[in-house]
Amino acid sequence: MWIKILTAGHVAISLVGIVTGLIAAWGMLRNQRMNRMTAWFLWTTVATSVTGFMFPFNGFTPAVGTGIVSMIALP
C-alpha cells in the first residue's frame, strides 16, 4: 500500500518539476528572470530524487545512477 502512495507522490512531484522547468526555460528564452519558477523547479527536482531513493531496489540501476548524478549536480 505504501508503495502506491510513494509512487503517486513521486509522479506528482515529477510532473510539477517538469511543468515548472518548462515555464522557467520559456522565461530564459524570452530573457525574463523567473525566480519563483526556477526555485520551484529546483526544489521539485530535489524532491523527485529524494523520493526516488525511497523505492526498494536491489543493486545499481540506471535510475539510481541518474539520481546520484542529479543530487551531485543540483547543489
Stockholm file with secondary structure:
# STOCKHOLM 1.0

chainA/1-75         MWIKILTAGHVAISLVGIVTGLIAAWGMLRNQRMNRMTAWFLWTTVATSVTGFMFPFNGFTPAVGTGIVSMIALP
#=GR chainA/1-75 SS CHHHHHHHHHHHHHHHHHHHHHHHHHHHHTTCCCHHHHHHHHHHHHHHHHHHTTSCCCSCCHHHHHHHHHHHHCC
#=GC SS_cons        CHHHHHHHHHHHHHHHHHHHHHHHHHHHHTTCCCHHHHHHHHHHHHHHHHHHTTSCCCSCCHHHHHHHHHHHHCC
//
